[in-house]
Amino acid sequence: MSASSSSPAPASVRRWLIVIATMIFLMIVIGALTRLTESGLSMVEWRPVTGWLPPLSDTAWQAELQKYLSSPQGRLINRGFTVAEFKEIFWLEYIHRVWGRLIGLAFALPLAWFWLRGRLTPALKPRLAALLVLGGLQGAMGWAMVASGLVDRPAVSHYRLAAHLLLAIVLYAYTVWLVLELSPRPVRRDAPATRRWASVLIGLLLVTLCWGALVAGLRAGSAHNTFPTMSGHWLPPGLLELAPAWINPFENPTTVQFVHRWLAKLLVLAVLVLAWRTRRPETTLAGAMALLQLGLGIATILSGVDIALATMHQAGAVLLLTLLVVVRHRATPSRPGSVSATLAG
């Protein structure tokens, strides 16, 4: 199929998606800071349409503070907060929410314009529509997570936190994949073994990220702050202290950290094996990023979960995912009818 007959998406569509991917990446970093500073429960209402403006007067700030002080976190942990102290946690959550809305506008408005102007290929339209739907679900999931911490305990559900993070990661990875698909001359080859390895590693990374979110939600990173052992033990005591036993990997802070550590080690080893076997630039970069990510994880543990290090650790996981997606993409030949095949035609 020729480019002219199929009306391929112009370079402006690819640049637009690069901007969206960058915004999602920054959103994940902002989300990490919001979680690590315990700011996520500072806004106790969800107003996705009308909640753009922060409090603009002293009276409005006092009213917002009183709403917060009636929540479990405000009532049980920060009941002595002044307006100045409240602002310190409010602003980060406010930025987090507004940035999410900006991503929605930055995606939906250009999408409508490109669609109505006929700038999108038939293969690309359903993919972009799927991203729009997933973005809406992510906003709803974010509020469901916050709402879980406004009922009876001053913390969000660590399961909903994991779901919120993973959905953001999926949105980011899918956007990156579309950017690669829209590259004018993608370097692609048919490498089934590399393709399978990359797929497995992406899945393993998502599982590791899931347990990292559980670590964050349970504050399990502070349970043991030594490496390579956990407080001097290879198998720390208390791994199976909860009943039934199967619940420990999900709700026991010691076990959750233990699982996350070993998943991360397995992931790094597997990425290094892939880099050694293929010896391609993208796999070499992935191997280097895996080692850096391991170092950031160790530093985070040894520091007692320093906010800056923990934030870089989460950002590093997303960068590693990006490289693995590139590896997966470059090991896959273009198929007739795909977005890239249409553009290459």
C-alpha positions as CSV (number, residue, x, y, z in Angstrom):
1,M,0.0,0.0,0.0
2,S,1.5,3.3,-0.9
3,A,1.9,6.2,1.5
4,S,-0.3,8.5,-0.6
5,S,-3.2,6.1,-0.9
6,S,-3.2,5.2,2.8
7,S,-2.9,8.8,4.1
8,P,-0.1,7.9,6.6
9,A,0.1,9.8,9.9
10,P,2.5,12.8,9.5
11,A,5.6,13.4,11.6
12,S,3.6,15.8,13.7
13,V,1.6,12.8,15.1
14,R,4.8,11.1,16.2
15,R,6.1,14.3,17.8
16,W,2.8,14.7,19.6
17,L,3.0,11.2,21.0
18,I,6.6,11.8,22.1
19,V,5.3,14.8,24.2
20,I,2.6,12.6,25.7
21,A,5.1,9.9,26.6
22,T,7.3,12.5,28.2
23,M,4.4,13.9,30.2
24,I,3.4,10.5,31.4
25,F,7.0,9.8,32.5
26,L,7.0,13.0,34.5
27,M,3.6,12.1,35.9
28,I,5.1,8.9,37.2
29,V,7.9,10.8,38.8
30,I,5.5,13.3,40.4
31,G,3.4,10.4,41.6
32,A,6.5,8.9,43.3
33,L,7.2,12.2,45.1
34,T,3.6,12.6,46.1
35,R,3.6,9.1,47.7
36,L,7.0,9.4,49.4
37,T,6.1,12.8,51.0
38,E,2.7,11.4,52.2
39,S,1.0,14.1,50.2
40,G,-1.6,12.0,48.4
41,L,-4.3,12.3,51.0
42,S,-4.1,16.1,51.3
43,M,-7.0,16.7,48.9
44,V,-10.1,14.8,50.1
45,E,-12.5,15.7,47.2
46,W,-12.4,14.7,43.6
47,R,-13.6,17.3,41.2
48,P,-12.2,16.4,37.8
49,V,-14.0,19.1,35.9
50,T,-14.1,22.0,38.4
51,G,-11.1,21.3,40.5
52,W,-8.5,23.2,38.5
53,L,-8.0,26.1,40.9
54,P,-6.3,25.9,44.4
55,P,-7.6,27.8,47.3
56,L,-7.2,31.6,46.6
57,S,-7.8,33.2,50.0
58,D,-7.0,32.6,53.6
59,T,-10.7,31.6,54.2
60,A,-10.5,29.1,51.4
61,W,-7.3,27.6,52.8
62,Q,-8.8,27.3,56.2
63,A,-11.8,25.5,54.8
64,E,-9.6,23.1,52.8
65,L,-7.5,22.4,55.9
66,Q,-10.7,21.6,58.0
67,K,-11.7,19.1,55.3
68,Y,-8.3,17.5,55.6
69,L,-8.4,17.4,59.4
70,S,-11.7,15.5,59.2
71,S,-10.0,12.8,57.2
72,P,-8.2,9.8,58.9
73,Q,-4.7,11.2,58.1
74,G,-5.6,14.6,59.3
75,R,-7.5,13.4,62.4
76,L,-5.0,10.7,63.5
77,I,-1.6,11.8,62.3
78,N,-1.5,15.5,61.5
79,R,-4.3,16.9,63.7
80,G,-2.0,19.8,64.8
81,F,-1.3,21.0,61.2
82,T,-1.3,24.7,60.5
83,V,-2.2,26.2,57.1
84,A,1.5,26.6,56.3
85,E,2.2,22.9,57.1
86,F,-0.8,21.8,55.2
87,K,0.3,23.7,52.1
88,E,3.5,21.7,52.1
89,I,1.7,18.5,51.3
90,F,-1.3,20.1,49.4
91,W,0.8,21.6,46.6
92,L,2.4,18.3,45.5
93,E,-0.9,16.5,45.3
94,Y,-2.5,19.5,43.5
95,I,0.3,19.5,40.9
96,H,-0.1,15.7,40.5
97,R,-3.8,16.1,39.8
98,V,-3.5,19.1,37.5
99,W,-0.7,17.5,35.6
100,G,-3.0,14.5,35.0
101,R,-5.7,16.7,33.6
102,L,-3.1,18.5,31.4
103,I,-2.1,15.1,30.0
104,G,-5.8,14.4,29.2
105,L,-6.2,17.7,27.4
106,A,-2.8,17.4,25.6
107,F,-4.0,14.0,24.3
108,A,-7.7,14.5,23.6
109,L,-7.6,17.8,21.8
110,P,-4.9,17.0,19.3
111,L,-6.4,13.6,18.8
112,A,-9.7,15.2,17.8
113,W,-7.9,17.6,15.5
114,F,-5.8,14.9,13.8
115,W,-8.8,12.6,13.5
116,L,-11.1,15.3,11.9
117,R,-8.4,16.4,9.6
118,G,-7.8,12.9,8.3
119,R,-4.2,12.7,9.6
120,L,-4.6,9.3,11.2
121,T,-4.3,5.9,9.5
122,P,-7.0,3.3,9.9
123,A,-4.5,1.1,11.8
124,L,-3.6,4.0,14.2
125,K,-7.1,5.2,15.1
126,P,-8.2,2.3,17.4
127,R,-4.9,2.3,19.2
128,L,-5.2,6.0,20.0
129,A,-8.8,5.5,21.1
130,A,-7.6,2.7,23.4
131,L,-5.1,5.1,24.9
132,L,-7.8,7.7,25.5
133,V,-10.0,5.1,27.3
134,L,-7.1,3.9,29.4
135,G,-6.2,7.5,30.4
136,G,-9.8,8.0,31.6
137,L,-9.6,4.8,33.6
138,Q,-6.3,5.9,35.1
139,G,-7.9,9.0,36.5
140,A,-10.7,7.0,38.0
141,M,-8.2,4.5,39.5
142,G,-6.3,7.4,41.0
143,W,-9.4,8.6,42.9
144,A,-10.3,5.1,43.9
145,M,-6.8,4.8,45.4
146,V,-7.1,8.1,47.3
147,A,-10.7,7.2,48.5
148,S,-9.4,4.0,50.1
149,G,-7.4,6.2,52.5
150,L,-10.3,8.5,53.4
151,V,-12.5,5.9,55.2
152,D,-11.1,4.5,58.4
153,R,-7.3,4.4,58.2
154,P,-4.7,7.1,57.2
155,A,-3.2,5.2,54.3
156,V,-4.3,4.2,50.8
157,S,-4.8,0.5,49.8
158,H,-1.4,-0.8,48.7
159,Y,-3.3,-3.0,46.2
160,R,-4.9,0.1,44.6
161,L,-1.6,1.9,44.7
162,A,0.0,-1.0,42.7
163,A,-2.9,-0.9,40.2
164,H,-2.6,2.8,39.8
165,L,1.1,2.6,39.1
166,L,0.9,-0.3,36.8
167,L,-1.9,1.3,34.7
168,A,0.3,4.4,34.3
169,I,3.2,2.2,33.3
170,V,1.1,0.4,30.7
171,L,-0.1,3.8,29.3
172,Y,3.5,4.9,29.0
173,A,4.8,1.7,27.4
174,Y,2.0,1.6,24.9
175,T,2.6,5.2,23.9
176,V,6.4,4.5,23.5
177,W,5.5,1.5,21.3
178,L,3.3,3.7,19.1
179,V,6.2,6.3,18.8
180,L,8.5,3.5,17.7
181,E,5.8,2.3,15.2
182,L,5.6,5.8,13.8
183,S,9.4,6.2,13.4
184,P,10.2,7.0,9.8
185,R,12.9,4.3,9.3
186,P,12.8,1.9,12.3
187,V,15.8,-0.5,12.5
188,R,13.9,-3.8,12.7
189,R,14.9,-7.4,12.1
190,D,13.4,-10.8,12.6
191,A,14.9,-12.2,15.8
192,P,12.4,-14.6,17.5
193,A,14.7,-15.5,20.4
194,T,15.4,-11.9,21.3
195,R,11.7,-11.1,20.9
196,R,10.7,-13.8,23.3
197,W,13.4,-12.8,25.8
198,A,12.4,-9.2,25.7
199,S,8.7,-10.1,26.1
200,V,9.5,-12.2,29.2
201,L,11.7,-9.5,30.6
202,I,9.0,-6.8,30.2
203,G,6.6,-9.1,32.0
204,L,9.1,-9.8,34.8
205,L,9.8,-6.0,35.1
206,L,6.0,-5.3,35.4
207,V,5.8,-8.0,38.2
208,T,8.8,-6.5,39.9
209,L,7.3,-3.0,39.6
210,C,4.1,-4.4,41.1
211,W,5.9,-5.6,44.2
212,G,7.8,-2.3,44.4
213,A,4.4,-0.6,44.6
214,L,3.4,-3.0,47.4
215,V,6.7,-2.2,49.2
216,A,5.8,1.5,48.9
217,G,2.2,1.1,50.0
218,L,3.1,-1.0,53.0
219,R,6.2,1.2,53.8
220,A,8.1,-2.0,53.7
221,G,11.3,-0.3,52.4
222,S,12.0,0.6,56.0
223,A,11.6,-2.9,57.4
224,H,15.2,-3.9,56.6
225,N,17.8,-1.4,55.6
226,T,20.8,-3.6,55.0
227,F,22.2,-5.3,51.9
228,P,22.9,-8.0,50.7
229,T,21.3,-9.6,53.8
230,M,18.1,-8.4,55.4
231,S,19.1,-7.3,58.9
232,G,21.8,-9.9,58.9
233,H,19.6,-12.7,57.6
234,W,19.4,-14.3,54.1
235,L,16.0,-15.6,55.2
236,P,14.8,-13.0,57.7
237,P,12.6,-14.2,60.5
238,G,8.9,-13.5,60.2
239,L,8.5,-14.3,56.5
240,L,5.4,-16.5,57.2
241,E,4.1,-14.9,60.4
242,L,0.7,-14.0,58.9
243,A,-2.1,-16.6,58.5
244,P,-2.9,-17.9,56.0
245,A,0.6,-18.3,54.8
246,W,-0.2,-17.3,51.2
247,I,-1.1,-13.8,52.2
248,N,2.5,-13.0,53.4
249,P,4.0,-12.1,50.0
250,F,1.2,-9.5,49.6
251,E,0.7,-8.1,53.1
252,N,3.7,-8.9,55.3
253,P,6.2,-6.0,54.9
254,T,9.3,-8.3,55.5
255,T,8.1,-10.8,52.9
256,V,7.0,-8.1,50.4
257,Q,10.5,-6.6,50.5
258,F,12.1,-10.0,50.3
259,V,10.1,-10.9,47.2
260,H,10.8,-7.5,45.6
261,R,14.6,-7.9,46.2
262,W,14.8,-11.3,44.6
263,L,12.6,-10.4,41.7
264,A,14.9,-7.4,41.0
265,K,18.0,-9.6,41.2
266,L,16.5,-12.1,38.8
267,L,15.5,-9.3,36.4
268,V,19.0,-7.7,36.4
269,L,20.6,-11.1,35.8
270,A,18.3,-11.9,32.9
271,V,18.8,-8.5,31.3
272,L,22.6,-9.0,31.5
273,V,22.3,-12.4,29.9
274,L,20.3,-10.9,27.1
275,A,22.8,-8.2,26.6
276,W,25.7,-10.7,26.5
277,R,24.0,-13.0,24.1
278,T,22.8,-10.4,21.6
279,R,25.5,-7.7,22.0
280,R,23.4,-5.1,20.3
281,P,23.4,-1.4,21.2
282,E,19.9,-1.4,22.6
283,T,20.5,-4.6,24.7
284,T,23.8,-3.2,26.0
285,L,22.1,0.0,27.1
286,A,19.4,-2.1,28.8
287,G,22.1,-4.1,30.7
288,A,23.7,-0.9,31.8
289,M,20.4,0.6,32.9
290,A,19.6,-2.6,34.8
291,L,22.8,-2.3,36.8
292,L,22.2,1.3,37.5
293,Q,18.7,0.5,38.6
294,L,20.0,-2.2,41.0
295,G,22.4,0.3,42.4
296,L,19.6,2.8,43.0
297,G,17.5,0.2,44.7
298,I,20.4,-0.8,47.0
299,A,21.1,2.9,47.8
300,T,17.4,3.5,48.5
301,I,17.4,0.6,51.0
302,L,20.6,1.6,52.7
303,S,19.5,5.2,53.0
304,G,16.3,4.3,54.9
305,V,14.3,5.2,51.8
306,D,15.6,8.6,51.0
307,I,13.0,10.5,49.0
308,A,15.4,11.6,46.2
309,L,16.9,8.1,45.8
310,A,13.5,6.4,45.9
311,T,12.2,8.7,43.3
312,M,15.2,8.1,41.0
313,H,14.7,4.4,41.6
314,Q,11.1,4.5,40.3
315,A,12.2,6.7,37.3
316,G,15.0,4.2,36.6
317,A,12.5,1.4,36.4
318,V,10.6,3.3,33.7
319,L,13.7,4.0,31.8
320,L,14.6,0.3,31.9
321,L,11.2,-0.5,30.6
322,T,11.6,2.0,27.8
323,L,14.8,0.2,26.7
324,L,13.2,-3.2,26.9
325,V,10.3,-2.0,24.7
326,V,12.9,-0.7,22.2
327,V,14.6,-4.1,22.2
328,R,11.3,-5.9,21.7
329,H,10.3,-3.5,18.9
330,R,13.6,-3.8,17.0
331,A,13.5,-7.6,17.1
332,T,10.0,-7.6,15.4
333,P,9.8,-7.3,11.6
334,S,7.1,-5.0,10.2
335,R,3.9,-6.8,9.4
336,P,1.6,-5.9,6.4
337,G,-1.1,-3.6,7.6
338,S,0.7,-2.5,10.8
339,V,1.3,1.1,11.5
340,S,5.0,1.0,10.7
341,A,4.4,-1.0,7.5
342,T,1.9,1.5,6.3
343,L,4.3,4.3,6.9
344,A,7.2,2.5,5.3
345,G,5.0,1.8,2.3
